[in-house]
Structures are given as C-alpha cells and as structure tokens.
Amino acid sequence: MDFLNKIGTKAGETFQTIKESDATKKAKNYAEIPGLSLQVGKQEGIVKKAYEEIGKAYYKANKNNPDCAYADQMKIIKEALDKIAELKAEIEVKKNYDPSADEEVAEVIEPEETSIVVEGK
C-alpha cells in the first residue's frame, strides 16, 4: 500500500506542477481573449451608435444652413437621401409591375376587297 500512496502523491504533485505551469497559465490567459474581444466590440457599437445619433441631430439642426461647418457633407447627405428616395420609388414600381399590362392589343385588319381581272385566252 505504501507503493500506491507514493504513486498517488507523485501524481498529485505532477498535476499541481502542470496546473501551475507557464503553459497552462498562458493557455488560460489566451482563453479569456475572445470574451474580452466581444466586450470591446460591444462598447465600440455603443460608441458608433452615439456618434450616429449626434450626427443625425446635427444634420437635422443644420441641413438648411449653407454656412454650417460641414456644408459639403450636408450636401453629400442630401444628394444621397434624394437618390435613396428615387431608388425606393423605382423599387416600388418594379414590385407592382404587371406584365399583362404591357401586352399590345393587336388591331384586326380586315382584308380589302379588290377585284382581280383575269383575262382569258
């Protein structure tokens, strides 16, 4: 039994050494990176949304002010919004497209009565 106790003790020591090894610590450390990266992405999303809200509020407040600090960007946004509206209207036309409305009604033309004179021999 003394032999089994020694093996058990040695196995416990080996496990403890592996548990505390640099490689194990490094692996555990790297395992935390994806979770932290997700948290970073979430925070960046919050910042992006806040920036967008500020930008939309500024645009609404200054869209008709030609002397505002971002007049060039305001013009670009207005042109893009106009184009978006135009494209959406075109999409609606295509959604409501009825191919049967394109069929031309064929006009029936009656043959003219003509008299053909055939001279006899």
BATIFI-620913 format. One record per residue: residue number from 1; residue in one letter; x, y, z of N, C-alpha, C, O, CB in turn. Coordinates in steps of 0.1 Angstrom, whole numbers, plus 5000, padded with zeros to 4 digits. Atoms other than C-alpha are relative to their C-alpha. Glycine has a CB too. Example, Ala and Ser with C-alpha at 12.3 -4.5 7.8 and 13.67 -1.06 7.14 Angstrom:
REM BATIFI-620913
<k=1	r=A	nX=5009	nY=4988	nZ=5000	caX=5123	caY=4955	caZ=5078	cX=5009	cY=5012	cZ=5000	oX=5019	oY=5012	oZ=5007	cbX=4990	cbY=5000	cbZ=5012>
<k=2	r=S	nX=4991	nY=4989	nZ=5000	caX=5137	caY=4989	caZ=5071	cX=4992	cY=5011	cZ=5008	oX=4997	oY=5022	oZ=5009	cbX=5004	cbY=5005	cbZ=4986>
This chain:
REM BATIFI-620913
<k=1	r=M	nX=5008	nY=4988	nZ=5000	caX=5000	caY=5000	caZ=5000	cX=5009	cY=5013	cZ=5000	oX=5005	oY=5023	oZ=4995	cbX=4991	cbY=5000	cbZ=5012>
<k=2	r=D	nX=4991	nY=4988	nZ=5000	caX=5029	caY=5023	caZ=5006	cX=5004	cY=5004	cZ=4986	oX=5005	oY=5016	oZ=4983	cbX=5013	cbY=4996	cbZ=5008>
<k=3	r=F	nX=4997	nY=4997	nZ=5014	caX=5037	caY=5020	caZ=4969	cX=4989	cY=5008	cZ=4994	oX=4992	oY=5017	oZ=4986	cbX=5002	cbY=4986	cbZ=4993>
<k=4	r=L	nX=5011	nY=4993	nZ=5006	caX=5002	caY=5031	caZ=4959	cX=4999	cY=5015	cZ=5006	oX=4996	oY=5024	oZ=4998	cbX=4987	cbY=4993	cbZ=5003>
<k=5	r=N	nX=5000	nY=4986	nZ=4994	caX=5004	caY=5061	caZ=4983	cX=5010	cY=5009	cZ=4994	oX=5008	oY=5021	oZ=4991	cbX=5002	cbY=4999	cbZ=5015>
<k=6	r=K	nX=4989	nY=4993	nZ=5006	caX=5037	caY=5071	caZ=4968	cX=4996	cY=5004	cZ=4986	oX=4999	oY=5016	oZ=4981	cbX=5013	cbY=4992	cbZ=4999>
<k=7	r=I	nX=5005	nY=4997	nZ=5013	caX=5022	caY=5069	caZ=4933	cX=4989	cY=5011	cZ=5000	oX=4990	oY=5021	oZ=4992	cbX=4994	cbY=4988	cbZ=4992>
<k=8	r=G	nX=5010	nY=4990	nZ=4998	caX=4992	caY=5089	caZ=4944	cX=5006	cY=5014	cZ=5003	oX=5001	oY=5024	oZ=4998	cbX=4990	cbY=4996	cbZ=5011>
<k=9	r=T	nX=4993	nY=4987	nZ=4996	caX=5014	caY=5116	caZ=4960	cX=5007	cY=5006	cZ=4988	oX=5006	oY=5018	oZ=4985	cbX=5009	cbY=4998	cbZ=5012>
<k=10	r=K	nX=4992	nY=4995	nZ=5012	caX=5036	caY=5118	caZ=4929	cX=4991	cY=5005	cZ=4989	oX=4994	oY=5015	oZ=4983	cbX=5009	cbY=4988	cbZ=4995>
<k=11	r=A	nX=5010	nY=4995	nZ=5010	caX=5006	caY=5121	caZ=4906	cX=4994	cY=5013	cZ=5004	oX=4993	oY=5022	oZ=4995	cbX=4989	cbY=4989	cbZ=4998>
<k=12	r=G	nX=5005	nY=4987	nZ=4995	caX=4992	caY=5149	caZ=4928	cX=5010	cY=5011	cZ=4998	oX=5006	oY=5022	oZ=4994	cbX=4996	cbY=4999	cbZ=5014>
<k=13	r=E	nX=4989	nY=4990	nZ=5001	caX=5025	caY=5167	caZ=4927	cX=5002	cY=5004	cZ=4985	oX=5003	oY=5015	oZ=4981	cbX=5013	cbY=4995	cbZ=5005>
<k=14	r=T	nX=4999	nY=4997	nZ=5014	caX=5027	caY=5163	caZ=4889	cX=4989	cY=5008	cZ=4995	oX=4991	oY=5018	oZ=4987	cbX=5001	cbY=4986	cbZ=4992>
<k=15	r=F	nX=5012	nY=4993	nZ=5004	caX=4992	caY=5175	caZ=4884	cX=5001	cY=5015	cZ=5005	oX=4998	oY=5024	oZ=4997	cbX=4987	cbY=4994	cbZ=5006>
<k=16	r=Q	nX=4998	nY=4987	nZ=4995	caX=4999	caY=5205	caZ=4906	cX=5010	cY=5008	cZ=4992	oX=5008	oY=5020	oZ=4989	cbX=5004	cbY=5000	cbZ=5015>
<k=17	r=T	nX=4990	nY=4993	nZ=5008	caX=5030	caY=5213	caZ=4886	cX=4995	cY=5004	cZ=4986	oX=4997	oY=5015	oZ=4982	cbX=5012	cbY=4991	cbZ=4998>
<k=18	r=I	nX=5006	nY=4997	nZ=5013	caX=5011	caY=5211	caZ=4853	cX=4990	cY=5011	cZ=5002	oX=4989	oY=5020	oZ=4993	cbX=4993	cbY=4987	cbZ=4995>
<k=19	r=K	nX=5010	nY=4990	nZ=4997	caX=4983	caY=5232	caZ=4868	cX=5006	cY=5014	cZ=5001	oX=5000	oY=5023	oZ=4996	cbX=4992	cbY=4996	cbZ=5013>
<k=20	r=E	nX=4993	nY=4987	nZ=4998	caX=5007	caY=5259	caZ=4877	cX=5010	cY=5004	cZ=4990	oX=5017	oY=5014	oZ=4991	cbX=5006	cbY=5001	cbZ=5014>
<k=21	r=S	nX=4989	nY=4998	nZ=5010	caX=5030	caY=5257	caZ=4847	cX=4997	cY=5013	cZ=4992	oX=4986	oY=5017	oZ=4991	cbX=5001	cbY=4988	cbZ=4991>
<k=22	r=D	nX=5001	nY=4988	nZ=5008	caX=5036	caY=5287	caZ=4825	cX=4991	cY=4998	cZ=4988	oX=4983	oY=5006	oZ=4984	cbX=5014	cbY=5005	cbZ=4995>
<k=23	r=A	nX=5008	nY=5003	nZ=5012	caX=5020	caY=5270	caZ=4795	cX=4985	cY=5000	cZ=5004	oX=4977	oY=5004	oZ=4996	cbX=5004	cbY=4986	cbZ=4994>
<k=24	r=T	nX=5014	nY=5000	nZ=4995	caX=4988	caY=5264	caZ=4815	cX=4995	cY=5014	cZ=5002	oX=4984	oY=5017	oZ=4999	cbX=4999	cbY=4991	cbZ=5012>
<k=25	r=K	nX=5003	nY=4986	nZ=4997	caX=4988	caY=5300	caZ=4827	cX=4997	cY=5007	cZ=4987	oX=4988	oY=5015	oZ=4986	cbX=5010	cbY=5007	cbZ=5009>
<k=26	r=K	nX=5000	nY=4993	nZ=5013	caX=4994	caY=5312	caZ=4791	cX=4987	cY=4996	cZ=4993	oX=4980	oY=5004	oZ=4987	cbX=5012	cbY=4997	cbZ=4992>
<k=27	r=A	nX=5012	nY=5005	nZ=5007	caX=4966	caY=5290	caZ=4777	cX=4987	cY=5006	cZ=5007	oX=4978	oY=5010	oZ=5000	cbX=4999	cbY=4984	cbZ=5001>
<k=28	r=K	nX=5011	nY=4994	nZ=4993	caX=4942	caY=5302	caZ=4804	cX=4998	cY=5015	cZ=4997	oX=4987	oY=5020	oZ=4995	cbX=5001	cbY=4998	cbZ=5015>
<k=29	r=N	nX=5000	nY=4986	nZ=5003	caX=4952	caY=5338	caZ=4797	cX=4994	cY=5002	cZ=4986	oX=4986	oY=5011	oZ=4984	cbX=5014	cbY=5005	cbZ=5000>
<k=30	r=Y	nX=5005	nY=4999	nZ=5014	caX=4946	caY=5333	caZ=4759	cX=4985	cY=4997	cZ=4999	oX=4978	oY=5002	oZ=4991	cbX=5008	cbY=4991	cbZ=4991>
<k=31	r=A	nX=5014	nY=5004	nZ=5001	caX=4912	caY=5317	caZ=4766	cX=4991	cY=5011	cZ=5004	oX=4979	oY=5011	oZ=5000	cbX=4998	cbY=4988	cbZ=5010>
<k=32	r=E	nX=5008	nY=4988	nZ=4996	caX=4900	caY=5350	caZ=4781	cX=4999	cY=5010	cZ=4989	oX=4990	oY=5019	oZ=4989	cbX=5006	cbY=5006	cbZ=5012>
<k=33	r=I	nX=4999	nY=4989	nZ=5011	caX=4908	caY=5370	caZ=4749	cX=4987	cY=5001	cZ=4992	oX=4982	oY=5012	oZ=4990	cbX=5011	cbY=4997	cbZ=4991>
<k=34	r=P	nX=5013	nY=4999	nZ=5008	caX=4876	caY=5361	caZ=4729	cX=4989	cY=5007	cZ=5008	oX=4982	oY=5015	oZ=5002	cbX=4995	cbY=4986	cbZ=4996>
<k=35	r=G	nX=5010	nY=4993	nZ=4991	caX=4854	caY=5372	caZ=4758	cX=5002	cY=5015	cZ=5001	oX=4993	oY=5023	oZ=5000	cbX=4999	cbY=4994	cbZ=5013>
<k=36	r=L	nX=4996	nY=4985	nZ=4999	caX=4873	caY=5405	caZ=4761	cX=4998	cY=5006	cZ=4987	oX=4993	oY=5018	oZ=4986	cbX=5014	cbY=5001	cbZ=5005>
<k=37	r=S	nX=5002	nY=4994	nZ=5013	caX=4872	caY=5410	caZ=4724	cX=4985	cY=5003	cZ=4997	oX=4981	oY=5013	oZ=4991	cbX=5005	cbY=4990	cbZ=4989>
<k=38	r=L	nX=5014	nY=4998	nZ=5002	caX=4834	caY=5406	caZ=4724	cX=4995	cY=5012	cZ=5008	oX=4987	oY=5020	oZ=5003	cbX=4992	cbY=4988	cbZ=5005>
<k=39	r=Q	nX=5003	nY=4988	nZ=4992	caX=4832	caY=5432	caZ=4752	cX=5004	cY=5013	cZ=4993	oX=4997	oY=5023	oZ=4993	cbX=5006	cbY=4999	cbZ=5014>
<k=40	r=V	nX=4994	nY=4988	nZ=5008	caX=4854	caY=5456	caZ=4731	cX=4990	cY=5003	cZ=4989	oX=4986	oY=5015	oZ=4987	cbX=5014	cbY=4997	cbZ=4995>
<k=41	r=G	nX=5009	nY=4998	nZ=5011	caX=4831	caY=5451	caZ=4701	cX=4987	cY=5006	cZ=5004	oX=4981	oY=5015	oZ=4998	cbX=4997	cbY=4987	cbZ=4993>
<k=42	r=K	nX=5013	nY=4994	nZ=4995	caX=4800	caY=5458	caZ=4722	cX=5002	cY=5014	cZ=5003	oX=4993	oY=5023	oZ=5000	cbX=4996	cbY=4992	cbZ=5012>
<k=43	r=Q	nX=4998	nY=4986	nZ=4997	caX=4815	caY=5490	caZ=4735	cX=5002	cY=5009	cZ=4988	oX=4997	oY=5020	oZ=4987	cbX=5012	cbY=5001	cbZ=5010>
<k=44	r=E	nX=4998	nY=4992	nZ=5013	caX=4826	caY=5501	caZ=4700	cX=4986	cY=5002	cZ=4994	oX=4984	oY=5013	oZ=4988	cbX=5009	cbY=4992	cbZ=4991>
<k=45	r=G	nX=5013	nY=4998	nZ=5005	caX=4790	caY=5495	caZ=4689	cX=4992	cY=5011	cZ=5007	oX=4985	oY=5019	oZ=5001	cbX=4992	cbY=4987	cbZ=5001>
<k=46	r=I	nX=5007	nY=4989	nZ=4992	caX=4777	caY=5518	caZ=4717	cX=5005	cY=5013	cZ=4996	oX=4998	oY=5023	oZ=4994	cbX=5003	cbY=4998	cbZ=5015>
<k=47	r=V	nX=4994	nY=4987	nZ=5005	caX=4802	caY=5545	caZ=4706	cX=4995	cY=5004	cZ=4986	oX=4991	oY=5015	oZ=4984	cbX=5015	cbY=4999	cbZ=5001>
<k=48	r=K	nX=5005	nY=4998	nZ=5013	caX=4792	caY=5541	caZ=4670	cX=4986	cY=5005	cZ=4999	oX=4983	oY=5015	oZ=4992	cbX=5002	cbY=4987	cbZ=4991>
<k=49	r=K	nX=5014	nY=4996	nZ=4999	caX=4755	caY=5544	caZ=4678	cX=4999	cY=5015	cZ=5005	oX=4991	oY=5022	oZ=5000	cbX=4992	cbY=4991	cbZ=5008>
<k=50	r=A	nX=5000	nY=4987	nZ=4994	caX=4762	caY=5575	caZ=4699	cX=5004	cY=5011	cZ=4990	oX=4999	oY=5021	oZ=4988	cbX=5008	cbY=5001	cbZ=5013>
<k=51	r=Y	nX=4995	nY=4991	nZ=5010	caX=4782	caY=5591	caZ=4671	cX=4989	cY=5002	cZ=4989	oX=4987	oY=5013	oZ=4985	cbX=5013	cbY=4994	cbZ=4993>
<k=52	r=E	nX=5010	nY=4999	nZ=5010	caX=4754	caY=5584	caZ=4646	cX=4989	cY=5009	cZ=5005	oX=4983	oY=5017	oZ=4997	cbX=4994	cbY=4986	cbZ=4997>
<k=53	r=E	nX=5011	nY=4991	nZ=4995	caX=4728	caY=5600	caZ=4669	cX=5004	cY=5014	cZ=5000	oX=4996	oY=5023	oZ=4997	cbX=4996	cbY=4995	cbZ=5014>
<k=54	r=I	nX=4995	nY=4986	nZ=5000	caX=4750	caY=5631	caZ=4673	cX=4999	cY=5005	cZ=4986	oX=4995	oY=5016	oZ=4983	cbX=5014	cbY=5001	cbZ=5006>
<k=55	r=G	nX=4999	nY=4996	nZ=5014	caX=4755	caY=5632	caZ=4635	cX=4986	cY=5003	cZ=4995	oX=4984	oY=5013	oZ=4988	cbX=5007	cbY=4990	cbZ=4992>
<k=56	r=K	nX=5014	nY=4998	nZ=5005	caX=4717	caY=5628	caZ=4628	cX=4995	cY=5013	cZ=5006	oX=4988	oY=5021	oZ=4999	cbX=4992	cbY=4988	cbZ=5003>
<k=57	r=A	nX=5005	nY=4988	nZ=4994	caX=4709	caY=5655	caZ=4653	cX=5006	cY=5013	cZ=4994	oX=4999	oY=5023	oZ=4992	cbX=5002	cbY=5000	cbZ=5015>
<k=58	r=Y	nX=4994	nY=4988	nZ=5007	caX=4734	caY=5679	caZ=4638	cX=4995	cY=5002	cZ=4986	oX=4993	oY=5014	oZ=4982	cbX=5016	cbY=4998	cbZ=5000>
<k=59	r=Y	nX=5005	nY=4999	nZ=5014	caX=4722	caY=5672	caZ=4603	cX=4986	cY=5006	cZ=5000	oX=4984	oY=5016	oZ=4993	cbX=5000	cbY=4986	cbZ=4993>
<k=60	r=K	nX=5014	nY=4995	nZ=4999	caX=4686	caY=5678	caZ=4613	cX=5000	cY=5015	cZ=5003	oX=4992	oY=5023	oZ=4998	cbX=4991	cbY=4992	cbZ=5010>
<k=61	r=A	nX=5000	nY=4986	nZ=4995	caX=4695	caY=5711	caZ=4630	cX=5007	cY=5009	cZ=4990	oX=5004	oY=5021	oZ=4990	cbX=5008	cbY=5001	cbZ=5013>
<k=62	r=N	nX=4992	nY=4991	nZ=5009	caX=4718	caY=5724	caZ=4602	cX=4998	cY=4997	cZ=4985	oX=5005	oY=5003	oZ=4977	cbX=5014	cbY=4999	cbZ=5003>
<k=63	r=K	nX=5002	nY=5004	nZ=5014	caX=4705	caY=5708	caZ=4569	cX=4997	cY=5012	cZ=4991	oX=5000	oY=5011	oZ=4979	cbX=4990	cbY=4989	cbZ=4999>
<k=64	r=N	nX=5004	nY=4988	nZ=5008	caX=4692	caY=5742	caZ=4557	cX=5009	cY=5012	cZ=5002	oX=5006	oY=5023	oZ=4998	cbX=4985	cbY=5003	cbZ=5002>
<k=65	r=N	nX=4991	nY=4989	nZ=4997	caX=4721	caY=5762	caZ=4569	cX=5013	cY=4999	cZ=4991	oX=5021	oY=4990	oZ=4993	cbX=5005	cbY=5000	cbZ=5015>
<k=66	r=P	nX=4988	nY=5002	nZ=5009	caX=4746	caY=5767	caZ=4540	cX=5013	cY=5005	cZ=5005	oX=5023	oY=5002	oZ=5000	cbX=4997	cbY=5009	cbZ=4987>
<k=67	r=D	nX=4988	nY=4995	nZ=4994	caX=4771	caY=5784	caZ=4563	cX=5005	cY=4991	cZ=5011	oX=5014	oY=4995	oZ=5018	cbX=4998	cbY=5014	cbZ=5005>
<k=68	r=C	nX=4996	nY=5008	nZ=4989	caX=4774	caY=5755	caZ=4587	cX=5014	cY=4994	cZ=4998	oX=5019	oY=4994	oZ=4986	cbX=4990	cbY=4988	cbZ=5003>
<k=69	r=A	nX=4987	nY=5005	nZ=5001	caX=4808	caY=5739	caZ=4594	cX=5002	cY=4988	cZ=4991	oX=5013	oY=4986	oZ=4985	cbX=5005	cbY=4996	cbZ=5014>
<k=70	r=Y	nX=4999	nY=5012	nZ=5008	caX=4800	caY=5708	caZ=4575	cX=4991	cY=5001	cZ=4987	oX=4984	oY=4991	oZ=4984	cbX=4997	cbY=4987	cbZ=5008>
<k=71	r=A	nX=5009	nY=4998	nZ=5011	caX=4782	caY=5722	caZ=4545	cX=5002	cY=4990	cZ=4988	oX=4993	oY=4985	oZ=4982	cbX=5002	cbY=5015	cbZ=4994>
<k=72	r=D	nX=4997	nY=5010	nZ=5010	caX=4800	caY=5699	caZ=4520	cX=4994	cY=4986	cZ=5003	oX=4988	oY=4980	oZ=4994	cbX=5015	cbY=4999	cbZ=4998>
<k=73	r=Q	nX=5005	nY=5013	nZ=4996	caX=4790	caY=5668	caZ=4539	cX=4985	cY=5001	cZ=5000	oX=4978	oY=4991	oZ=4997	cbX=5005	cbY=4996	cbZ=5014>
<k=74	r=M	nX=5015	nY=4998	nZ=5000	caX=4754	caY=5682	caZ=4543	cX=4995	cY=4998	cZ=4986	oX=4985	oY=4991	oZ=4984	cbX=4996	cbY=5013	cbZ=5005>
<k=75	r=K	nX=5004	nY=5001	nZ=5014	caX=4752	caY=5684	caZ=4505	cX=5001	cY=4986	cZ=4996	oX=4992	oY=4981	oZ=4989	cbX=5009	cbY=5009	cbZ=4991>
<k=76	r=I	nX=4999	nY=5014	nZ=5003	caX=4765	caY=5649	caZ=4501	cX=4989	cY=4991	cZ=5006	oX=4983	oY=4983	oZ=4999	cbX=5014	cbY=4994	cbZ=5005>
<k=77	r=I	nX=5011	nY=5007	nZ=4993	caX=4740	caY=5636	caZ=4526	cX=4987	cY=5002	cZ=4993	oX=4979	oY=4993	oZ=4990	cbX=4999	cbY=5003	cbZ=5015>
<k=78	r=K	nX=5013	nY=4997	nZ=5007	caX=4711	caY=5654	caZ=4509	cX=4999	cY=4993	cZ=4987	oX=4989	oY=4988	oZ=4983	cbX=4999	cbY=5016	cbZ=4998>
<k=79	r=E	nX=5000	nY=5007	nZ=5013	caX=4721	caY=5641	caZ=4475	cX=4997	cY=4985	cZ=5001	oX=4990	oY=4979	oZ=4994	cbX=5013	cbY=5003	cbZ=4992>
<k=80	r=A	nX=5002	nY=5014	nZ=4997	caX=4723	caY=5606	caZ=4489	cX=4986	cY=4996	cZ=5004	oX=4980	oY=4986	oZ=5000	cbX=5011	cbY=4995	cbZ=5010>
<k=81	r=L	nX=5013	nY=5003	nZ=4996	caX=4690	caY=5608	caZ=4506	cX=4990	cY=5002	cZ=4989	oX=4980	oY=4994	oZ=4988	cbX=4996	cbY=5010	cbZ=5012>
<k=82	r=D	nX=5008	nY=4999	nZ=5012	caX=4674	caY=5621	caZ=4474	cX=5001	cY=4988	cZ=4991	oX=4991	oY=4983	oZ=4986	cbX=5004	cbY=5013	cbZ=4992>
<k=83	r=K	nX=4998	nY=5012	nZ=5008	caX=4689	caY=5592	caZ=4455	cX=4993	cY=4988	cZ=5006	oX=4988	oY=4980	oZ=4999	cbX=5015	cbY=4998	cbZ=4998>
<k=84	r=I	nX=5006	nY=5012	nZ=4993	caX=4677	caY=5567	caZ=4481	cX=4985	cY=5001	cZ=4997	oX=4979	oY=4991	oZ=4995	cbX=5003	cbY=5001	cbZ=5015>
<k=85	r=A	nX=5015	nY=4999	nZ=5003	caX=4641	caY=5581	caZ=4477	cX=4997	cY=4996	cZ=4986	oX=4987	oY=4990	oZ=4984	cbX=4996	cbY=5014	cbZ=5003>
<k=86	r=E	nX=5002	nY=5004	nZ=5015	caX=4644	caY=5578	caZ=4439	cX=5001	cY=4985	cZ=4998	oX=4992	oY=4979	oZ=4991	cbX=5010	cbY=5008	cbZ=4991>
<k=87	r=L	nX=4998	nY=5015	nZ=5002	caX=4657	caY=5542	caZ=4441	cX=4988	cY=4993	cZ=5007	oX=4984	oY=4983	oZ=5001	cbX=5013	cbY=4996	cbZ=5006>
<k=88	r=K	nX=5011	nY=5007	nZ=4993	caX=4630	caY=5532	caZ=4466	cX=4987	cY=5001	cZ=4992	oX=4979	oY=4992	oZ=4991	cbX=4997	cbY=5006	cbZ=5014>
<k=89	r=A	nX=5012	nY=4998	nZ=5009	caX=4603	caY=5547	caZ=4443	cX=5001	cY=4990	cZ=4988	oX=4991	oY=4984	oZ=4984	cbX=4999	cbY=5014	cbZ=4995>
<k=90	r=E	nX=4998	nY=5010	nZ=5012	caX=4618	caY=5526	caZ=4414	cX=4997	cY=4986	cZ=5005	oX=4992	oY=4978	oZ=4997	cbX=5014	cbY=5002	cbZ=4995>
<k=91	r=I	nX=5003	nY=5014	nZ=4995	caX=4617	caY=5495	caZ=4436	cX=4985	cY=4998	cZ=5001	oX=4981	oY=4987	oZ=4998	cbX=5007	cbY=4999	cbZ=5014>
<k=92	r=E	nX=5015	nY=5001	nZ=4998	caX=4580	caY=5501	caZ=4444	cX=4994	cY=4998	cZ=4986	oX=4984	oY=4990	oZ=4985	cbX=4994	cbY=5012	cbZ=5007>
<k=93	r=V	nX=5005	nY=5002	nZ=5013	caX=4573	caY=5504	caZ=4407	cX=5002	cY=4986	cZ=4995	oX=4994	oY=4980	oZ=4989	cbX=5006	cbY=5011	cbZ=4990>
<k=94	r=K	nX=4996	nY=5013	nZ=5004	caX=4591	caY=5472	caZ=4400	cX=4992	cY=4989	cZ=5008	oX=4989	oY=4979	oZ=5002	cbX=5015	cbY=4997	cbZ=5001>
<k=95	r=K	nX=5008	nY=5010	nZ=4992	caX=4573	caY=5454	caZ=4429	cX=4985	cY=4999	cZ=4994	oX=4979	oY=4988	oZ=4995	cbX=5000	cbY=5005	cbZ=5014>
<k=96	r=N	nX=5014	nY=5000	nZ=5004	caX=4539	caY=5464	caZ=4414	cX=4999	cY=4998	cZ=4985	oX=4989	oY=5000	oZ=4979	cbX=4994	cbY=5014	cbZ=5003>
<k=97	r=Y	nX=5000	nY=5003	nZ=5015	caX=4549	caY=5455	caZ=4378	cX=4990	cY=4989	cZ=4996	oX=4990	oY=4979	oZ=5002	cbX=5014	cbY=4996	cbZ=4996>
<k=98	r=D	nX=5009	nY=5010	nZ=5005	caX=4522	caY=5437	caZ=4359	cX=5003	cY=4998	cZ=4985	oX=5000	oY=5007	oZ=4977	cbX=4985	cbY=5005	cbZ=5002>
<k=99	r=P	nX=4996	nY=5002	nZ=5014	caX=4535	caY=5422	caZ=4327	cX=4988	cY=4999	cZ=4990	oX=4990	oY=5002	oZ=4978	cbX=5008	cbY=4987	cbZ=4999>
<k=100	r=S	nX=5011	nY=5001	nZ=5009	caX=4500	caY=5417	caZ=4313	cX=4996	cY=5014	cZ=4995	oX=4989	oY=5015	oZ=4985	cbX=4988	cbY=4993	cbZ=5007>
<k=101	r=A	nX=5003	nY=4986	nZ=5004	caX=4496	caY=5455	caZ=4311	cX=5009	cY=5004	cZ=4988	oX=5006	oY=5013	oZ=4981	cbX=5002	cbY=5009	cbZ=5012>
<k=102	r=D	nX=4991	nY=4997	nZ=5011	caX=4525	caY=5455	caZ=4286	cX=4995	cY=4994	cZ=4986	oX=5000	oY=4999	oZ=4976	cbX=5014	cbY=4995	cbZ=5003>
<k=103	r=E	nX=5004	nY=5006	nZ=5013	caX=4507	caY=5433	caZ=4260	cX=4993	cY=5010	cZ=4991	oX=4983	oY=5017	oZ=4996	cbX=4991	cbY=4988	cbZ=5003>
<k=104	r=E	nX=5006	nY=4991	nZ=5009	caX=4498	caY=5453	caZ=4230	cX=4987	cY=4993	cZ=4994	oX=4987	oY=4981	oZ=4992	cbX=5009	cbY=5004	cbZ=4988>
<k=105	r=V	nX=5012	nY=5006	nZ=5006	caX=4463	caY=5448	caZ=4217	cX=5002	cY=5000	cZ=4985	oX=5004	oY=5011	oZ=4979	cbX=4987	cbY=5009	cbZ=5004>
<k=106	r=A	nX=4998	nY=5002	nZ=5015	caX=4466	caY=5435	caZ=4182	cX=4987	cY=5006	cZ=4993	oX=4976	oY=5002	oZ=4996	cbX=5002	cbY=4986	cbZ=4996>
<k=107	r=E	nX=5011	nY=4994	nZ=5007	caX=4445	caY=5455	caZ=4158	cX=4997	cY=4990	cZ=4988	oX=5005	oY=4986	oZ=4981	cbX=5004	cbY=5014	cbZ=4994>
<k=108	r=V	nX=5004	nY=5009	nZ=5010	caX=4425	caY=5433	caZ=4135	cX=4997	cY=5008	cZ=4987	oX=4989	oY=5017	oZ=4988	cbX=4987	cbY=4992	cbZ=5004>
<k=109	r=I	nX=5002	nY=4993	nZ=5013	caX=4427	caY=5445	caZ=4099	cX=4993	cY=4990	cZ=4991	oX=4998	oY=4979	oZ=4987	cbX=5014	cbY=5004	cbZ=4994>
<k=110	r=E	nX=5008	nY=5008	nZ=5009	caX=4401	caY=5432	caZ=4076	cX=5006	cY=5002	cZ=4986	oX=5010	oY=5013	oZ=4982	cbX=4985	cbY=5004	cbZ=4999>
<k=111	r=P	nX=4994	nY=4998	nZ=5013	caX=4414	caY=5425	caZ=4041	cX=4991	cY=5008	cZ=4991	oX=4978	oY=5007	oZ=4992	cbX=5003	cbY=4986	cbZ=4993>
<k=112	r=E	nX=5008	nY=4991	nZ=5009	caX=4403	caY=5450	caZ=4015	cX=4995	cY=4991	cZ=4988	oX=5001	oY=4982	oZ=4984	cbX=5009	cbY=5011	cbZ=4994>
<k=113	r=E	nX=5006	nY=5008	nZ=5011	caX=4380	caY=5437	caZ=3988	cX=5006	cY=5007	cZ=4987	oX=5004	oY=5019	oZ=4985	cbX=4984	cbY=5001	cbZ=5000>
<k=114	r=T	nX=4995	nY=4995	nZ=5013	caX=4397	caY=5441	caZ=3955	cX=4995	cY=4990	cZ=4989	oX=4993	oY=4979	oZ=4991	cbX=5016	cbY=5000	cbZ=5000>
<k=115	r=S	nX=5004	nY=5009	nZ=5011	caX=4387	caY=5428	caZ=3922	cX=5012	cY=4998	cZ=4991	oX=5018	oY=5007	oZ=4987	cbX=4988	cbY=5006	cbZ=4992>
<k=116	r=I	nX=4989	nY=5004	nZ=5009	caX=4412	caY=5410	caZ=3901	cX=4994	cY=4995	cZ=4987	oX=4985	oY=4987	oZ=4987	cbX=5009	cbY=4989	cbZ=5007>
<k=117	r=V	nX=5005	nY=5004	nZ=5013	caX=4405	caY=5408	caZ=3865	cX=5010	cY=4991	cZ=4993	oX=5022	oY=4994	oZ=4992	cbX=4998	cbY=5013	cbZ=4991>
<k=118	r=V	nX=4991	nY=5009	nZ=5007	caX=4419	caY=5378	caZ=3848	cX=4995	cY=4999	cZ=4986	oX=4983	oY=4996	oZ=4983	cbX=5000	cbY=4986	cbZ=5007>
<k=119	r=E	nX=5004	nY=5001	nZ=5014	caX=4419	caY=5379	caZ=3811	cX=5001	cY=4986	cZ=4994	oX=5011	oY=4979	oZ=4997	cbX=5009	cbY=5010	cbZ=4991>
<k=120	r=G	nX=5001	nY=5014	nZ=5005	caX=4410	caY=5348	caZ=3793	cX=5008	cY=4999	cZ=4987	oX=5011	oY=5008	oZ=4981	cbX=4986	cbY=4996	cbZ=4998>
<k=121	r=K	nX=4992	nY=5002	nZ=5012	caX=4429	caY=5332	caZ=3765	cX=4990	cY=4997	cZ=4988	oX=4995	oY=4994	oZ=4977	cbX=5009	cbY=4988	cbZ=5002>
